[in-house]
Amino acid sequence: MTHKSLKIDFKTPLETQLKKLGIKNYLTLSELTCEIKHGKTIKNVEDGKEMLNVSPKDAKDKFAKEGRRGLCIHEGLALLRADKNLLKDHYVDLVGSRYGAEDSPLLFLRGGKPTLSFYWEGDAAPGWGAASCLGVSLVPLSLVLLGT
């Protein structure tokens, strides 16, 4: 599924966002990196379905050729807020963030509950796909926090 745009919350701590979304976290958040760290809107968001069975590494290469980029953890949480049933369809690699040196964070269901963990960058699976966006445009952070 493609979303025209999503507003991202970089102000609320990740731990708080995960708790509000009911996501079980298996990561040490201090080892999670995301290069984009301020309120923005992402445009032309693809939820990862088009990248099923493509490794995170190959997905990043493909995105670069297409003028796209992988979503980071904050953007993946915005995607999940926009589509609460997303993980019932497929799981989402968040290749715009890193976990440690060689891993990508991902969102999936474990025992029917949303879960945050990691995946090796070179592996692919039929039910997993990297979400991406076309571009980024600035919006005032106050609008992101108000959800307008």
Sequence and secondary structure as in RCSB ss.txt:
>XXXX:A:sequence
MTHKSLKIDFKTPLETQLKKLGIKNYLTLSELTCEIKHGKTIKNVEDGKEMLNVSPKDAKDKFAKEGRRGLCIHE
GLALLRADKNLLKDHYVDLVGSRYGAEDSPLLFLRGGKPTLSFYWEGDAAPGWGAASCLGVSLVPLSLVLLGT
>XXXX:A:secstr
 EEEEEE   SS HHHHHHHTT EE S GGGEEES  S EEEEEEE SGGGTT  HHHHHHHHHHHT EE  HHH
HHHHHHH TTHHHH EEE TTEEETTTEEEEEEEETTEEEEEEEETT   TTEEE EESEEEE  HHHHHHT 
